[in-house]
Amino acid sequence: MTREFLKMHGLGNDFVVIDARSESYRPSGAEVRAIADRRMGVGCDQFIVLEKTDAPGADAFMRIRNADGSEAAACGNASRCVGWLLMEESGRDRASFQTAAGLLHASRADNGRITVDMGAPRLDWAAIPLAAPSDTLRVETVEHGGFAAPVAVNMGNPHAVFFVDDAEAVPLDEVGPVFENHPAFPERANIEFAQVLSPTAIRMRVWERGAGITQACGSGSCATLVAAVRRGLTDRKADIILDGGTLTIEWTEDDRVLMTGPVALAFSGRLSAELVSGGQVDA
Ligand SMILES: N[C@H](CCC[C@H](N)C(=O)O)C(=O)O
């Protein structure tokens, strides 16, 4: 059996999206890794499956898998893509969908951009989660290679945000995996390095849990803005300037984090039976 897919991205953070609302599809880790492989498969940072849901007010359940096969409860850039798909399908200017982290609400913004309300940040050490009680404004137990004491934020998924003088100078390939897998993060973590440019602009580069360096990270941009506000470094609304482009993030006074940015549909295709079987080509 082959499956139709859409190839989408948000600022170059790219996704294979499968609509499985009409029949169940729970790919194994091996299948996800094979599909996400940029040589043997389609290639993507995250693999997104739309599932049927009976959650009130939700048009679908968005299942998020990283390129390494692990499951994530939040994916901001993919949430904008899914919100756009659902609005195109319904002809409405709003869409809501369920994720493992809760119900998300998407709406159309200016210039073809999409806004997703990513919900409230979770700031308590146990909600990140961290391995031991800690002040999440400065997690002192986390340091390596001259980087120390990040801000920990959960946006449905765990993030550690380091503030640096020069984001371009960070050896992401080297320090990213060390922090992703640091023992302070029992569920691993997404790692952001943020350089504050002004009260309304931050340059940020990211090493994602289960995916490595990506062109952009929506939930990571939300975490970065929340961290900057908590440290008194920016206004509650700022542009996050990523490798792939810019997202606008606002942490409202009523504790919602709104993320606004573009969506792109690159192409559609069909996964071969071999890929769907997890990459084992039948002998
Ligand atoms: N690219 C995604 C983040 C995926 C998060 C995933 N790497 C994890 O939490 O394991 C975003 O735009 O928010």
The ligand as a Gaussian input file, in Angstrom:
#p B3LYP/6-31G(d) Opt

LIG

0 1
 N       10.336000      22.311000      14.695000
 C        9.366000      22.355000      15.760000
 C        9.901000      21.837000      17.056000
 C        9.813000      20.409000      17.079000
 C       10.067000      19.995000      18.469000
 C       10.733000      18.668000      18.526000
 N       12.095000      18.752000      18.034000
 C       10.732000      18.168000      19.945000
 O       10.203000      18.862000      20.822000
 O       11.236000      17.071000      20.140000
 C        8.762000      23.717000      15.970000
 O        8.664000      24.466000      14.997000
 O        8.328000      23.995000      17.116000

